[in-house]
Amino acid sequence: RKGTNPEEILGAAHAACFTMAFSFAADKAGIATERLDTTASVRLAKDGDGFKIDRIALTLTAKAPGLDEAKFKELAEGAKKNCPLSKALAGVPEITLDAKLVN
């Protein structure tokens, strides 16, 4: 059937939550962001007779003039660790982050 599946909805929600957490952290640090684009790819793996989510891959592309790479990575890792959906999804064995700063 065509349409969105629950895993895609979960991925979209995680990407949105992570983006908001990053944005709030940047604002708190006095950093203005021009563009934040995050995707989350959710992987299903066979688990006995059913399936489980065994990996979520977050990908962030950010434009924030004046933000250096070290601070960017710090903010991104903090957002990954502290966004409410990352915390709720703590049972997922692997949540990765690929963060790119473009200026």
Phi and psi restraints in degrees (range 20) as a CNS / XPLOR table:
assign (resid 1 and name C) (resid 2 and name N)
       (resid 2 and name CA) (resid 2 and name C) 1.0 -91.2 20.0 2
assign (resid 2 and name N) (resid 2 and name CA)
       (resid 2 and name C) (resid 3 and name N) 1.0 153.7 20.0 2
assign (resid 2 and name C) (resid 3 and name N)
       (resid 3 and name CA) (resid 3 and name C) 1.0 131.9 20.0 2
assign (resid 3 and name N) (resid 3 and name CA)
       (resid 3 and name C) (resid 4 and name N) 1.0 175.7 20.0 2
assign (resid 3 and name C) (resid 4 and name N)
       (resid 4 and name CA) (resid 4 and name C) 1.0 -84.5 20.0 2
assign (resid 4 and name N) (resid 4 and name CA)
       (resid 4 and name C) (resid 5 and name N) 1.0 136.2 20.0 2
assign (resid 4 and name C) (resid 5 and name N)
       (resid 5 and name CA) (resid 5 and name C) 1.0 -97.4 20.0 2
assign (resid 5 and name N) (resid 5 and name CA)
       (resid 5 and name C) (resid 6 and name N) 1.0 165.4 20.0 2
assign (resid 5 and name C) (resid 6 and name N)
       (resid 6 and name CA) (resid 6 and name C) 1.0 -58.8 20.0 2
assign (resid 6 and name N) (resid 6 and name CA)
       (resid 6 and name C) (resid 7 and name N) 1.0 -34.0 20.0 2
assign (resid 6 and name C) (resid 7 and name N)
       (resid 7 and name CA) (resid 7 and name C) 1.0 -66.5 20.0 2
assign (resid 7 and name N) (resid 7 and name CA)
       (resid 7 and name C) (resid 8 and name N) 1.0 -36.9 20.0 2
assign (resid 7 and name C) (resid 8 and name N)
       (resid 8 and name CA) (resid 8 and name C) 1.0 -66.1 20.0 2
assign (resid 8 and name N) (resid 8 and name CA)
       (resid 8 and name C) (resid 9 and name N) 1.0 -39.5 20.0 2
assign (resid 8 and name C) (resid 9 and name N)
       (resid 9 and name CA) (resid 9 and name C) 1.0 -64.8 20.0 2
assign (resid 9 and name N) (resid 9 and name CA)
       (resid 9 and name C) (resid 10 and name N) 1.0 -42.6 20.0 2
assign (resid 9 and name C) (resid 10 and name N)
       (resid 10 and name CA) (resid 10 and name C) 1.0 -61.1 20.0 2
assign (resid 10 and name N) (resid 10 and name CA)
       (resid 10 and name C) (resid 11 and name N) 1.0 -43.9 20.0 2
assign (resid 10 and name C) (resid 11 and name N)
       (resid 11 and name CA) (resid 11 and name C) 1.0 -62.1 20.0 2
assign (resid 11 and name N) (resid 11 and name CA)
       (resid 11 and name C) (resid 12 and name N) 1.0 -44.1 20.0 2
assign (resid 11 and name C) (resid 12 and name N)
       (resid 12 and name CA) (resid 12 and name C) 1.0 -62.6 20.0 2
assign (resid 12 and name N) (resid 12 and name CA)
       (resid 12 and name C) (resid 13 and name N) 1.0 -41.8 20.0 2
assign (resid 12 and name C) (resid 13 and name N)
       (resid 13 and name CA) (resid 13 and name C) 1.0 -64.8 20.0 2
assign (resid 13 and name N) (resid 13 and name CA)
       (resid 13 and name C) (resid 14 and name N) 1.0 -41.3 20.0 2
assign (resid 13 and name C) (resid 14 and name N)
       (resid 14 and name CA) (resid 14 and name C) 1.0 -64.8 20.0 2
assign (resid 14 and name N) (resid 14 and name CA)
       (resid 14 and name C) (resid 15 and name N) 1.0 -43.2 20.0 2
assign (resid 14 and name C) (resid 15 and name N)
       (resid 15 and name CA) (resid 15 and name C) 1.0 -61.1 20.0 2
assign (resid 15 and name N) (resid 15 and name CA)
       (resid 15 and name C) (resid 16 and name N) 1.0 -43.7 20.0 2
assign (resid 15 and name C) (resid 16 and name N)
       (resid 16 and name CA) (resid 16 and name C) 1.0 -64.9 20.0 2
assign (resid 16 and name N) (resid 16 and name CA)
       (resid 16 and name C) (resid 17 and name N) 1.0 -43.8 20.0 2
assign (resid 16 and name C) (resid 17 and name N)
       (resid 17 and name CA) (resid 17 and name C) 1.0 -63.2 20.0 2
assign (resid 17 and name N) (resid 17 and name CA)
       (resid 17 and name C) (resid 18 and name N) 1.0 -45.8 20.0 2
assign (resid 17 and name C) (resid 18 and name N)
       (resid 18 and name CA) (resid 18 and name C) 1.0 -60.4 20.0 2
assign (resid 18 and name N) (resid 18 and name CA)
       (resid 18 and name C) (resid 19 and name N) 1.0 -44.1 20.0 2
assign (resid 18 and name C) (resid 19 and name N)
       (resid 19 and name CA) (resid 19 and name C) 1.0 -61.3 20.0 2
assign (resid 19 and name N) (resid 19 and name CA)
       (resid 19 and name C) (resid 20 and name N) 1.0 -43.6 20.0 2
assign (resid 19 and name C) (resid 20 and name N)
       (resid 20 and name CA) (resid 20 and name C) 1.0 -63.5 20.0 2
assign (resid 20 and name N) (resid 20 and name CA)
       (resid 20 and name C) (resid 21 and name N) 1.0 -42.3 20.0 2
assign (resid 20 and name C) (resid 21 and name N)
       (resid 21 and name CA) (resid 21 and name C) 1.0 -62.4 20.0 2
assign (resid 21 and name N) (resid 21 and name CA)
       (resid 21 and name C) (resid 22 and name N) 1.0 -41.6 20.0 2
assign (resid 21 and name C) (resid 22 and name N)
       (resid 22 and name CA) (resid 22 and name C) 1.0 -64.2 20.0 2
assign (resid 22 and name N) (resid 22 and name CA)
       (resid 22 and name C) (resid 23 and name N) 1.0 -45.4 20.0 2
assign (resid 22 and name C) (resid 23 and name N)
       (resid 23 and name CA) (resid 23 and name C) 1.0 -60.1 20.0 2
assign (resid 23 and name N) (resid 23 and name CA)
       (resid 23 and name C) (resid 24 and name N) 1.0 -46.0 20.0 2
assign (resid 23 and name C) (resid 24 and name N)
       (resid 24 and name CA) (resid 24 and name C) 1.0 -62.5 20.0 2
assign (resid 24 and name N) (resid 24 and name CA)
       (resid 24 and name C) (resid 25 and name N) 1.0 -41.7 20.0 2
assign (resid 24 and name C) (resid 25 and name N)
       (resid 25 and name CA) (resid 25 and name C) 1.0 -65.2 20.0 2
assign (resid 25 and name N) (resid 25 and name CA)
       (resid 25 and name C) (resid 26 and name N) 1.0 -41.1 20.0 2
assign (resid 25 and name C) (resid 26 and name N)
       (resid 26 and name CA) (resid 26 and name C) 1.0 -64.4 20.0 2
assign (resid 26 and name N) (resid 26 and name CA)
       (resid 26 and name C) (resid 27 and name N) 1.0 -45.2 20.0 2
assign (resid 26 and name C) (resid 27 and name N)
       (resid 27 and name CA) (resid 27 and name C) 1.0 -58.3 20.0 2
assign (resid 27 and name N) (resid 27 and name CA)
       (resid 27 and name C) (resid 28 and name N) 1.0 -45.2 20.0 2
assign (resid 27 and name C) (resid 28 and name N)
       (resid 28 and name CA) (resid 28 and name C) 1.0 -61.4 20.0 2
assign (resid 28 and name N) (resid 28 and name CA)
       (resid 28 and name C) (resid 29 and name N) 1.0 -32.5 20.0 2
assign (resid 28 and name C) (resid 29 and name N)
       (resid 29 and name CA) (resid 29 and name C) 1.0 -84.9 20.0 2
assign (resid 29 and name N) (resid 29 and name CA)
       (resid 29 and name C) (resid 30 and name N) 1.0 1.7 20.0 2
assign (resid 29 and name C) (resid 30 and name N)
       (resid 30 and name CA) (resid 30 and name C) 1.0 78.8 20.0 2
assign (resid 30 and name N) (resid 30 and name CA)
       (resid 30 and name C) (resid 31 and name N) 1.0 23.4 20.0 2
assign (resid 30 and name C) (resid 31 and name N)
       (resid 31 and name CA) (resid 31 and name C) 1.0 -108.5 20.0 2
assign (resid 31 and name N) (resid 31 and name CA)
       (resid 31 and name C) (resid 32 and name N) 1.0 124.9 20.0 2
assign (resid 31 and name C) (resid 32 and name N)
       (resid 32 and name CA) (resid 32 and name C) 1.0 -88.5 20.0 2
assign (resid 32 and name N) (resid 32 and name CA)
       (resid 32 and name C) (resid 33 and name N) 1.0 131.5 20.0 2
assign (resid 32 and name C) (resid 33 and name N)
       (resid 33 and name CA) (resid 33 and name C) 1.0 -104.8 20.0 2
assign (resid 33 and name N) (resid 33 and name CA)
       (resid 33 and name C) (resid 34 and name N) 1.0 140.6 20.0 2
assign (resid 33 and name C) (resid 34 and name N)
       (resid 34 and name CA) (resid 34 and name C) 1.0 -95.8 20.0 2
assign (resid 34 and name N) (resid 34 and name CA)
       (resid 34 and name C) (resid 35 and name N) 1.0 -35.6 20.0 2
assign (resid 34 and name C) (resid 35 and name N)
       (resid 35 and name CA) (resid 35 and name C) 1.0 -152.0 20.0 2
assign (resid 35 and name N) (resid 35 and name CA)
       (resid 35 and name C) (resid 36 and name N) 1.0 134.6 20.0 2
assign (resid 35 and name C) (resid 36 and name N)
       (resid 36 and name CA) (resid 36 and name C) 1.0 -132.2 20.0 2
assign (resid 36 and name N) (resid 36 and name CA)
       (resid 36 and name C) (resid 37 and name N) 1.0 125.2 20.0 2
assign (resid 36 and name C) (resid 37 and name N)
       (resid 37 and name CA) (resid 37 and name C) 1.0 -131.8 20.0 2
assign (resid 37 and name N) (resid 37 and name CA)
       (resid 37 and name C) (resid 38 and name N) 1.0 117.2 20.0 2
assign (resid 37 and name C) (resid 38 and name N)
       (resid 38 and name CA) (resid 38 and name C) 1.0 -125.5 20.0 2
assign (resid 38 and name N) (resid 38 and name CA)
       (resid 38 and name C) (resid 39 and name N) 1.0 137.5 20.0 2
assign (resid 38 and name C) (resid 39 and name N)
       (resid 39 and name CA) (resid 39 and name C) 1.0 -122.7 20.0 2
assign (resid 39 and name N) (resid 39 and name CA)
       (resid 39 and name C) (resid 40 and name N) 1.0 156.2 20.0 2
assign (resid 39 and name C) (resid 40 and name N)
       (resid 40 and name CA) (resid 40 and name C) 1.0 -133.3 20.0 2
assign (resid 40 and name N) (resid 40 and name CA)
       (resid 40 and name C) (resid 41 and name N) 1.0 122.1 20.0 2
assign (resid 40 and name C) (resid 41 and name N)
       (resid 41 and name CA) (resid 41 and name C) 1.0 -101.6 20.0 2
assign (resid 41 and name N) (resid 41 and name CA)
       (resid 41 and name C) (resid 42 and name N) 1.0 122.1 20.0 2
assign (resid 41 and name C) (resid 42 and name N)
       (resid 42 and name CA) (resid 42 and name C) 1.0 -102.6 20.0 2
assign (resid 42 and name N) (resid 42 and name CA)
       (resid 42 and name C) (resid 43 and name N) 1.0 129.2 20.0 2
assign (resid 42 and name C) (resid 43 and name N)
       (resid 43 and name CA) (resid 43 and name C) 1.0 -109.1 20.0 2
assign (resid 43 and name N) (resid 43 and name CA)
       (resid 43 and name C) (resid 44 and name N) 1.0 130.8 20.0 2
assign (resid 43 and name C) (resid 44 and name N)
       (resid 44 and name CA) (resid 44 and name C) 1.0 -98.3 20.0 2
assign (resid 44 and name N) (resid 44 and name CA)
       (resid 44 and name C) (resid 45 and name N) 1.0 138.8 20.0 2
assign (resid 44 and name C) (resid 45 and name N)
       (resid 45 and name CA) (resid 45 and name C) 1.0 -126.6 20.0 2
assign (resid 45 and name N) (resid 45 and name CA)
       (resid 45 and name C) (resid 46 and name N) 1.0 147.0 20.0 2
assign (resid 45 and name C) (resid 46 and name N)
       (resid 46 and name CA) (resid 46 and name C) 1.0 -61.2 20.0 2
assign (resid 46 and name N) (resid 46 and name CA)
       (resid 46 and name C) (resid 47 and name N) 1.0 136.6 20.0 2
assign (resid 46 and name C) (resid 47 and name N)
       (resid 47 and name CA) (resid 47 and name C) 1.0 -141.6 20.0 2
assign (resid 47 and name N) (resid 47 and name CA)
       (resid 47 and name C) (resid 48 and name N) 1.0 92.0 20.0 2
assign (resid 47 and name C) (resid 48 and name N)
       (resid 48 and name CA) (resid 48 and name C) 1.0 64.8 20.0 2
assign (resid 48 and name N) (resid 48 and name CA)
       (resid 48 and name C) (resid 49 and name N) 1.0 -125.4 20.0 2
assign (resid 48 and name C) (resid 49 and name N)
       (resid 49 and name CA) (resid 49 and name C) 1.0 -86.0 20.0 2
assign (resid 49 and name N) (resid 49 and name CA)
       (resid 49 and name C) (resid 50 and name N) 1.0 -5.3 20.0 2
assign (resid 49 and name C) (resid 50 and name N)
       (resid 50 and name CA) (resid 50 and name C) 1.0 -124.5 20.0 2
assign (resid 50 and name N) (resid 50 and name CA)
       (resid 50 and name C) (resid 51 and name N) 1.0 -149.3 20.0 2
assign (resid 50 and name C) (resid 51 and name N)
       (resid 51 and name CA) (resid 51 and name C) 1.0 -137.5 20.0 2
assign (resid 51 and name N) (resid 51 and name CA)
       (resid 51 and name C) (resid 52 and name N) 1.0 161.5 20.0 2
assign (resid 51 and name C) (resid 52 and name N)
       (resid 52 and name CA) (resid 52 and name C) 1.0 -142.5 20.0 2
assign (resid 52 and name N) (resid 52 and name CA)
       (resid 52 and name C) (resid 53 and name N) 1.0 156.8 20.0 2
assign (resid 52 and name C) (resid 53 and name N)
       (resid 53 and name CA) (resid 53 and name C) 1.0 -84.5 20.0 2
assign (resid 53 and name N) (resid 53 and name CA)
       (resid 53 and name C) (resid 54 and name N) 1.0 117.7 20.0 2
assign (resid 53 and name C) (resid 54 and name N)
       (resid 54 and name CA) (resid 54 and name C) 1.0 -112.4 20.0 2
assign (resid 54 and name N) (resid 54 and name CA)
       (resid 54 and name C) (resid 55 and name N) 1.0 -4.5 20.0 2
assign (resid 54 and name C) (resid 55 and name N)
       (resid 55 and name CA) (resid 55 and name C) 1.0 -160.9 20.0 2
assign (resid 55 and name N) (resid 55 and name CA)
       (resid 55 and name C) (resid 56 and name N) 1.0 139.3 20.0 2
assign (resid 55 and name C) (resid 56 and name N)
       (resid 56 and name CA) (resid 56 and name C) 1.0 -128.6 20.0 2
assign (resid 56 and name N) (resid 56 and name CA)
       (resid 56 and name C) (resid 57 and name N) 1.0 125.6 20.0 2
assign (resid 56 and name C) (resid 57 and name N)
       (resid 57 and name CA) (resid 57 and name C) 1.0 -110.7 20.0 2
assign (resid 57 and name N) (resid 57 and name CA)
       (resid 57 and name C) (resid 58 and name N) 1.0 110.3 20.0 2
assign (resid 57 and name C) (resid 58 and name N)
       (resid 58 and name CA) (resid 58 and name C) 1.0 -88.1 20.0 2
assign (resid 58 and name N) (resid 58 and name CA)
       (resid 58 and name C) (resid 59 and name N) 1.0 136.9 20.0 2
assign (resid 58 and name C) (resid 59 and name N)
       (resid 59 and name CA) (resid 59 and name C) 1.0 -129.2 20.0 2
assign (resid 59 and name N) (resid 59 and name CA)
       (resid 59 and name C) (resid 60 and name N) 1.0 120.1 20.0 2
assign (resid 59 and name C) (resid 60 and name N)
       (resid 60 and name CA) (resid 60 and name C) 1.0 -116.3 20.0 2
assign (resid 60 and name N) (resid 60 and name CA)
       (resid 60 and name C) (resid 61 and name N) 1.0 132.0 20.0 2
assign (resid 60 and name C) (resid 61 and name N)
       (resid 61 and name CA) (resid 61 and name C) 1.0 -119.9 20.0 2
assign (resid 61 and name N) (resid 61 and name CA)
       (resid 61 and name C) (resid 62 and name N) 1.0 124.9 20.0 2
assign (resid 61 and name C) (resid 62 and name N)
       (resid 62 and name CA) (resid 62 and name C) 1.0 -128.7 20.0 2
assign (resid 62 and name N) (resid 62 and name CA)
       (resid 62 and name C) (resid 63 and name N) 1.0 144.1 20.0 2
assign (resid 62 and name C) (resid 63 and name N)
       (resid 63 and name CA) (resid 63 and name C) 1.0 -121.6 20.0 2
assign (resid 63 and name N) (resid 63 and name CA)
       (resid 63 and name C) (resid 64 and name N) 1.0 116.0 20.0 2
assign (resid 63 and name C) (resid 64 and name N)
       (resid 64 and name CA) (resid 64 and name C) 1.0 -148.2 20.0 2
assign (resid 64 and name N) (resid 64 and name CA)
       (resid 64 and name C) (resid 65 and name N) 1.0 87.1 20.0 2
assign (resid 64 and name C) (resid 65 and name N)
       (resid 65 and name CA) (resid 65 and name C) 1.0 -52.9 20.0 2
assign (resid 65 and name N) (resid 65 and name CA)
       (resid 65 and name C) (resid 66 and name N) 1.0 134.1 20.0 2
assign (resid 65 and name C) (resid 66 and name N)
       (resid 66 and name CA) (resid 66 and name C) 1.0 91.4 20.0 2
assign (resid 66 and name N) (resid 66 and name CA)
       (resid 66 and name C) (resid 67 and name N) 1.0 -10.3 20.0 2
assign (resid 66 and name C) (resid 67 and name N)
       (resid 67 and name CA) (resid 67 and name C) 1.0 -85.5 20.0 2
assign (resid 67 and name N) (resid 67 and name CA)
       (resid 67 and name C) (resid 68 and name N) 1.0 125.5 20.0 2
assign (resid 67 and name C) (resid 68 and name N)
       (resid 68 and name CA) (resid 68 and name C) 1.0 -86.6 20.0 2
assign (resid 68 and name N) (resid 68 and name CA)
       (resid 68 and name C) (resid 69 and name N) 1.0 163.0 20.0 2
assign (resid 68 and name C) (resid 69 and name N)
       (resid 69 and name CA) (resid 69 and name C) 1.0 -60.6 20.0 2
assign (resid 69 and name N) (resid 69 and name CA)
       (resid 69 and name C) (resid 70 and name N) 1.0 -41.5 20.0 2
assign (resid 69 and name C) (resid 70 and name N)
       (resid 70 and name CA) (resid 70 and name C) 1.0 -64.0 20.0 2
assign (resid 70 and name N) (resid 70 and name CA)
       (resid 70 and name C) (resid 71 and name N) 1.0 -46.1 20.0 2
assign (resid 70 and name C) (resid 71 and name N)
       (resid 71 and name CA) (resid 71 and name C) 1.0 -66.8 20.0 2
assign (resid 71 and name N) (resid 71 and name CA)
       (resid 71 and name C) (resid 72 and name N) 1.0 -37.7 20.0 2
assign (resid 71 and name C) (resid 72 and name N)
       (resid 72 and name CA) (resid 72 and name C) 1.0 -58.8 20.0 2
assign (resid 72 and name N) (resid 72 and name CA)
       (resid 72 and name C) (resid 73 and name N) 1.0 -49.7 20.0 2
assign (resid 72 and name C) (resid 73 and name N)
       (resid 73 and name CA) (resid 73 and name C) 1.0 -62.1 20.0 2
assign (resid 73 and name N) (resid 73 and name CA)
       (resid 73 and name C) (resid 74 and name N) 1.0 -39.9 20.0 2
assign (resid 73 and name C) (resid 74 and name N)
       (resid 74 and name CA) (resid 74 and name C) 1.0 -61.5 20.0 2
assign (resid 74 and name N) (resid 74 and name CA)
       (resid 74 and name C) (resid 75 and name N) 1.0 -47.0 20.0 2
assign (resid 74 and name C) (resid 75 and name N)
       (resid 75 and name CA) (resid 75 and name C) 1.0 -64.9 20.0 2
assign (resid 75 and name N) (resid 75 and name CA)
       (resid 75 and name C) (resid 76 and name N) 1.0 -41.1 20.0 2
assign (resid 75 and name C) (resid 76 and name N)
       (resid 76 and name CA) (resid 76 and name C) 1.0 -65.6 20.0 2
assign (resid 76 and name N) (resid 76 and name CA)
       (resid 76 and name C) (resid 77 and name N) 1.0 -45.5 20.0 2
assign (resid 76 and name C) (resid 77 and name N)
       (resid 77 and name CA) (resid 77 and name C) 1.0 -65.0 20.0 2
assign (resid 77 and name N) (resid 77 and name CA)
       (resid 77 and name C) (resid 78 and name N) 1.0 -39.2 20.0 2
assign (resid 77 and name C) (resid 78 and name N)
       (resid 78 and name CA) (resid 78 and name C) 1.0 -63.1 20.0 2
assign (resid 78 and name N) (resid 78 and name CA)
       (resid 78 and name C) (resid 79 and name N) 1.0 -41.1 20.0 2
assign (resid 78 and name C) (resid 79 and name N)
       (resid 79 and name CA) (resid 79 and name C) 1.0 -64.9 20.0 2
assign (resid 79 and name N) (resid 79 and name CA)
       (resid 79 and name C) (resid 80 and name N) 1.0 -40.6 20.0 2
assign (resid 79 and name C) (resid 80 and name N)
       (resid 80 and name CA) (resid 80 and name C) 1.0 -62.3 20.0 2
assign (resid 80 and name N) (resid 80 and name CA)
       (resid 80 and name C) (resid 81 and name N) 1.0 -42.4 20.0 2
assign (resid 80 and name C) (resid 81 and name N)
       (resid 81 and name CA) (resid 81 and name C) 1.0 -72.6 20.0 2
assign (resid 81 and name N) (resid 81 and name CA)
       (resid 81 and name C) (resid 82 and name N) 1.0 -35.7 20.0 2
assign (resid 81 and name C) (resid 82 and name N)
       (resid 82 and name CA) (resid 82 and name C) 1.0 -106.7 20.0 2
assign (resid 82 and name N) (resid 82 and name CA)
       (resid 82 and name C) (resid 83 and name N) 1.0 -6.0 20.0 2
assign (resid 82 and name C) (resid 83 and name N)
       (resid 83 and name CA) (resid 83 and name C) 1.0 -68.1 20.0 2
assign (resid 83 and name N) (resid 83 and name CA)
       (resid 83 and name C) (resid 84 and name N) 1.0 142.7 20.0 2
assign (resid 83 and name C) (resid 84 and name N)
       (resid 84 and name CA) (resid 84 and name C) 1.0 -55.4 20.0 2
assign (resid 84 and name N) (resid 84 and name CA)
       (resid 84 and name C) (resid 85 and name N) 1.0 -36.3 20.0 2
assign (resid 84 and name C) (resid 85 and name N)
       (resid 85 and name CA) (resid 85 and name C) 1.0 -72.7 20.0 2
assign (resid 85 and name N) (resid 85 and name CA)
       (resid 85 and name C) (resid 86 and name N) 1.0 -33.5 20.0 2
assign (resid 85 and name C) (resid 86 and name N)
       (resid 86 and name CA) (resid 86 and name C) 1.0 -61.2 20.0 2
assign (resid 86 and name N) (resid 86 and name CA)
       (resid 86 and name C) (resid 87 and name N) 1.0 -41.5 20.0 2
assign (resid 86 and name C) (resid 87 and name N)
       (resid 87 and name CA) (resid 87 and name C) 1.0 -65.1 20.0 2
assign (resid 87 and name N) (resid 87 and name CA)
       (resid 87 and name C) (resid 88 and name N) 1.0 -43.1 20.0 2
assign (resid 87 and name C) (resid 88 and name N)
       (resid 88 and name CA) (resid 88 and name C) 1.0 -65.8 20.0 2
assign (resid 88 and name N) (resid 88 and name CA)
       (resid 88 and name C) (resid 89 and name N) 1.0 -28.4 20.0 2
assign (resid 88 and name C) (resid 89 and name N)
       (resid 89 and name CA) (resid 89 and name C) 1.0 -96.5 20.0 2
assign (resid 89 and name N) (resid 89 and name CA)
       (resid 89 and name C) (resid 90 and name N) 1.0 21.5 20.0 2
assign (resid 89 and name C) (resid 90 and name N)
       (resid 90 and name CA) (resid 90 and name C) 1.0 -58.2 20.0 2
assign (resid 90 and name N) (resid 90 and name CA)
       (resid 90 and name C) (resid 91 and name N) 1.0 -20.8 20.0 2
assign (resid 90 and name C) (resid 91 and name N)
       (resid 91 and name CA) (resid 91 and name C) 1.0 -76.3 20.0 2
assign (resid 91 and name N) (resid 91 and name CA)
       (resid 91 and name C) (resid 92 and name N) 1.0 -10.0 20.0 2
assign (resid 91 and name C) (resid 92 and name N)
       (resid 92 and name CA) (resid 92 and name C) 1.0 -75.2 20.0 2
assign (resid 92 and name N) (resid 92 and name CA)
       (resid 92 and name C) (resid 93 and name N) 1.0 123.2 20.0 2
assign (resid 92 and name C) (resid 93 and name N)
       (resid 93 and name CA) (resid 93 and name C) 1.0 -58.3 20.0 2
assign (resid 93 and name N) (resid 93 and name CA)
       (resid 93 and name C) (resid 94 and name N) 1.0 -31.3 20.0 2
assign (resid 93 and name C) (resid 94 and name N)
       (resid 94 and name CA) (resid 94 and name C) 1.0 -139.9 20.0 2
assign (resid 94 and name N) (resid 94 and name CA)
       (resid 94 and name C) (resid 95 and name N) 1.0 119.1 20.0 2
assign (resid 94 and name C) (resid 95 and name N)
       (resid 95 and name CA) (resid 95 and name C) 1.0 -122.9 20.0 2
assign (resid 95 and name N) (resid 95 and name CA)
       (resid 95 and name C) (resid 96 and name N) 1.0 115.4 20.0 2
assign (resid 95 and name C) (resid 96 and name N)
       (resid 96 and name CA) (resid 96 and name C) 1.0 -105.9 20.0 2
assign (resid 96 and name N) (resid 96 and name CA)
       (resid 96 and name C) (resid 97 and name N) 1.0 162.7 20.0 2
assign (resid 96 and name C) (resid 97 and name N)
       (resid 97 and name CA) (resid 97 and name C) 1.0 -138.6 20.0 2
assign (resid 97 and name N) (resid 97 and name CA)
       (resid 97 and name C) (resid 98 and name N) 1.0 125.6 20.0 2
assign (resid 97 and name C) (resid 98 and name N)
       (resid 98 and name CA) (resid 98 and name C) 1.0 -116.3 20.0 2
assign (resid 98 and name N) (resid 98 and name CA)
       (resid 98 and name C) (resid 99 and name N) 1.0 106.8 20.0 2
assign (resid 98 and name C) (resid 99 and name N)
       (resid 99 and name CA) (resid 99 and name C) 1.0 -114.6 20.0 2
assign (resid 99 and name N) (resid 99 and name CA)
       (resid 99 and name C) (resid 100 and name N) 1.0 127.9 20.0 2
assign (resid 99 and name C) (resid 100 and name N)
       (resid 100 and name CA) (resid 100 and name C) 1.0 -123.7 20.0 2
assign (resid 100 and name N) (resid 100 and name CA)
       (resid 100 and name C) (resid 101 and name N) 1.0 130.2 20.0 2
assign (resid 100 and name C) (resid 101 and name N)
       (resid 101 and name CA) (resid 101 and name C) 1.0 -101.1 20.0 2
assign (resid 101 and name N) (resid 101 and name CA)
       (resid 101 and name C) (resid 102 and name N) 1.0 123.5 20.0 2
assign (resid 101 and name C) (resid 102 and name N)
       (resid 102 and name CA) (resid 102 and name C) 1.0 -121.5 20.0 2
assign (resid 102 and name N) (resid 102 and name CA)
       (resid 102 and name C) (resid 103 and name N) 1.0 128.8 20.0 2
